[in-house]
Amino acid sequence: MAQIVVVEDEAELAAAIAARLRSDGHVVTVAQDGPGAVTLVNSTRPDAVVLDLMLPGFDGLEVCRRIQRDRQVPVIMLTARGSETDLVVGLELGADDYLCKPFSMRELTARVRALLRRAERSAAGPDRVLRAGPVEVDVSRRRAKLDGRVVGLTATEFDLLAYLLSVPGVVRTREELLAEVWGYRDGSGARTVDSHVRAIRRKIGADVIRTVHSIGYAGADGDDG
């Protein structure tokens, strides 16, 4: 059972999402605008947030920015088709995944389950340190460093980087990464992978992850301790 905050200003949709997640055994609270969402997340400290992009008060991008300041919380963003720019920004602000409206409740609950499993698996990571040039990834402490300085990565960025560096030089397709890091087996969500790779490169440098054209990505070669 997890505590989940749903942020959606369409009352009927918010109620449907909340009901479906409660039927999965979760404790669900709902906010319908940006300021209310930030207040609710800060007071309840949920295990995950389902966050609509278009909200009154201020939008989901600002909500995501504010709730990720002090504590990384897993976020699934809900977006209307055609808002790709906002979607990319949302992923780079720390959202872990997205769903385009209209979506099925079955798909939403599957994504939430995968997100929660990934967060649980991350919390119990092995005692291992991965290195690639000036980059050091301490898996057990969930801490990444560049030239000895701690770098702020989201939970999913950390998991993706650690996975690629755990098999340095080995090329992984986007479908493999979605399955192993996100827990998705249907192969959908390639843009999610690309956006997270861009965010990691922006924070740690372009050399840490190598792009293999038309195939996927590989972690830089390095030493592993």
VMD Tcl script that draws the C-alpha trace (Angstrom):
set ca {
  {0.00 0.00 0.00}
  {1.33 3.40 -0.97}
  {0.26 6.97 -0.35}
  {-0.45 8.75 -3.63}
  {-1.41 12.33 -4.42}
  {-3.52 12.89 -7.55}
  {-3.39 16.42 -8.99}
  {-6.12 16.95 -11.58}
  {-8.54 19.86 -12.02}
  {-11.17 17.86 -13.93}
  {-13.23 16.63 -10.99}
  {-14.71 13.62 -12.77}
  {-11.33 12.40 -14.01}
  {-9.70 13.01 -10.63}
  {-12.41 10.96 -8.92}
  {-12.00 8.13 -11.44}
  {-8.23 8.02 -11.00}
  {-8.52 8.12 -7.21}
  {-11.12 5.35 -7.18}
  {-9.01 3.09 -9.37}
  {-5.87 3.61 -7.29}
  {-7.81 3.02 -4.08}
  {-9.09 -0.24 -5.55}
  {-5.42 -1.23 -5.83}
  {-5.12 -0.68 -2.08}
  {-3.47 2.74 -2.06}
  {-4.29 5.74 0.12}
  {-5.17 8.57 -2.26}
  {-5.64 12.30 -1.72}
  {-6.60 14.78 -4.43}
  {-5.62 18.37 -5.24}
  {-7.20 20.39 -8.04}
  {-4.83 23.34 -8.50}
  {-1.12 24.10 -8.39}
  {-0.82 25.76 -4.97}
  {-3.03 23.11 -3.36}
  {-0.90 20.36 -4.90}
  {2.35 21.74 -3.47}
  {0.79 22.15 -0.03}
  {-0.66 18.63 -0.09}
  {2.56 16.98 -1.25}
  {4.62 18.82 1.36}
  {2.23 17.87 4.15}
  {1.60 14.22 3.23}
  {5.02 13.30 1.76}
  {3.49 10.74 -0.62}
  {5.17 7.76 -2.24}
  {4.13 8.97 -5.70}
  {2.30 11.82 -7.45}
  {0.02 11.64 -10.49}
  {0.25 15.17 -11.87}
  {-1.72 16.89 -14.63}
  {0.20 19.49 -16.64}
  {-2.66 21.95 -17.09}
  {-3.79 23.32 -13.73}
  {-5.26 26.54 -12.33}
  {-3.09 28.64 -10.00}
  {0.12 27.52 -11.66}
  {0.80 24.61 -13.97}
  {2.13 21.13 -13.40}
  {5.64 22.13 -14.45}
  {5.82 24.61 -11.58}
  {4.33 22.03 -9.22}
  {6.98 19.53 -10.26}
  {9.74 22.10 -9.81}
  {8.58 23.01 -6.30}
  {7.91 19.52 -4.96}
  {11.30 18.23 -6.14}
  {13.28 20.99 -4.38}
  {13.73 19.36 -0.99}
  {12.75 15.74 -1.58}
  {12.69 13.60 -4.68}
  {9.22 12.14 -5.17}
  {8.23 9.84 -8.05}
  {5.95 11.68 -10.50}
  {3.82 10.55 -13.44}
  {2.70 13.49 -15.56}
  {-0.62 13.57 -17.43}
  {-0.51 15.57 -20.63}
  {-2.71 16.33 -23.61}
  {-1.41 15.14 -26.95}
  {0.63 17.75 -28.80}
  {2.30 19.32 -25.74}
  {5.70 17.70 -26.37}
  {7.72 20.72 -25.28}
  {6.03 20.85 -21.87}
  {6.43 17.09 -21.58}
  {10.19 17.23 -22.16}
  {10.54 20.08 -19.67}
  {8.52 18.09 -17.13}
  {10.76 15.05 -17.49}
  {13.85 17.21 -17.12}
  {12.38 18.82 -13.98}
  {12.25 15.40 -12.33}
  {9.10 13.64 -13.53}
  {9.68 9.92 -13.98}
  {7.10 9.13 -16.62}
  {4.12 10.48 -18.53}
  {0.77 9.44 -19.98}
  {-1.00 11.20 -22.84}
  {-4.72 11.86 -22.50}
  {-6.94 10.02 -23.13}
  {-5.45 7.00 -21.36}
  {-6.86 3.80 -19.91}
  {-7.07 3.36 -16.14}
  {-5.46 -0.04 -16.64}
  {-2.39 1.57 -18.17}
  {-2.24 4.22 -15.44}
  {-2.33 1.67 -12.63}
  {0.30 -0.45 -14.41}
  {2.58 2.59 -14.65}
  {2.02 3.45 -10.98}
  {2.83 -0.11 -9.92}
  {6.02 -0.08 -11.97}
  {7.02 3.29 -10.52}
  {6.49 2.10 -6.96}
  {8.40 -1.15 -7.61}
  {11.30 0.83 -9.02}
  {11.37 3.15 -6.02}
  {11.34 0.17 -3.65}
  {14.11 -1.57 -5.58}
  {16.18 1.61 -5.59}
  {15.93 1.96 -1.82}
  {17.49 -1.48 -1.41}
  {20.34 -1.06 -3.88}
  {23.53 -3.16 -3.52}
  {26.72 -1.91 -1.87}
  {28.63 -0.98 -5.03}
  {30.52 1.99 -6.45}
  {30.67 2.53 -10.22}
  {33.20 4.81 -11.89}
  {33.59 6.28 -15.36}
  {36.27 8.95 -15.67}
  {35.43 11.81 -13.27}
  {32.00 10.30 -12.50}
  {31.43 8.15 -9.40}
  {28.12 6.46 -8.62}
  {27.65 5.03 -5.11}
  {24.75 2.63 -5.58}
  {24.05 1.87 -1.92}
  {24.10 5.52 -0.85}
  {22.33 6.59 -4.06}
  {24.83 9.37 -4.58}
  {26.49 10.52 -7.79}
  {29.61 12.67 -7.91}
  {31.39 14.56 -10.67}
  {35.02 15.47 -9.87}
  {34.25 14.79 -6.21}
  {31.19 17.05 -6.07}
  {27.75 15.60 -5.42}
  {25.37 15.96 -8.38}
  {21.62 16.18 -7.82}
  {19.95 13.46 -9.90}
  {16.32 12.42 -9.76}
  {15.61 8.83 -8.68}
  {15.06 7.67 -12.25}
  {18.09 9.54 -13.60}
  {20.19 7.82 -10.94}
  {18.77 4.38 -11.75}
  {19.34 4.85 -15.48}
  {22.91 6.06 -15.02}
  {23.74 3.26 -12.56}
  {22.27 0.63 -14.89}
  {24.28 1.83 -17.90}
  {27.52 2.14 -15.93}
  {27.04 -1.32 -14.39}
  {27.60 -2.79 -17.87}
  {30.08 -0.27 -19.36}
  {30.33 -0.25 -23.13}
  {27.38 -2.60 -23.58}
  {24.73 -1.12 -25.87}
  {21.18 -1.21 -24.52}
  {18.17 -0.50 -26.69}
  {15.50 1.91 -25.51}
  {13.16 -1.06 -25.13}
  {15.67 -2.83 -22.86}
  {16.13 0.29 -20.76}
  {12.37 0.77 -20.41}
  {12.06 -2.84 -19.26}
  {15.02 -2.90 -16.87}
  {14.92 0.63 -15.41}
  {11.25 1.60 -15.71}
  {9.76 -1.91 -15.55}
  {7.71 -1.48 -18.75}
  {7.42 -4.46 -21.05}
  {5.38 -2.95 -23.89}
  {8.24 -0.90 -25.33}
  {6.32 2.38 -25.22}
  {7.91 5.56 -23.92}
  {11.12 5.99 -25.95}
  {10.91 9.75 -25.44}
  {11.10 9.14 -21.71}
  {14.48 7.44 -22.11}
  {15.82 10.16 -24.41}
  {14.71 12.96 -22.07}
  {16.34 11.35 -19.06}
  {19.59 10.80 -20.96}
  {19.60 14.49 -21.94}
  {19.04 15.49 -18.32}
  {21.90 13.27 -17.09}
  {24.26 14.66 -19.72}
  {23.33 18.21 -18.80}
  {24.22 17.54 -15.16}
  {27.23 15.22 -15.50}
  {28.56 15.71 -19.03}
  {27.97 14.31 -22.48}
  {30.69 11.65 -22.30}
  {29.15 9.55 -19.53}
  {26.51 8.03 -21.86}
  {27.23 7.18 -25.49}
  {24.50 7.28 -28.14}
  {24.47 4.40 -30.63}
  {22.54 5.69 -33.62}
  {19.20 3.95 -34.29}
  {19.84 1.46 -31.47}
  {20.13 2.98 -28.01}
  {22.72 3.93 -25.40}
  {25.82 2.62 -23.67}
  {27.55 3.66 -20.48}
  {31.10 4.99 -20.69}
  {33.87 2.53 -19.98}
  {35.33 2.85 -16.49}
  {36.38 1.11 -13.32}
  {33.92 -0.45 -10.94}
  {34.60 -0.85 -7.24}
}
mol new
graphics top color blue
foreach p $ca { graphics top sphere $p radius 0.5 }
foreach p [lrange $ca 0 end-1] q [lrange $ca 1 end] { graphics top cylinder $p $q radius 0.2 }
display resetview
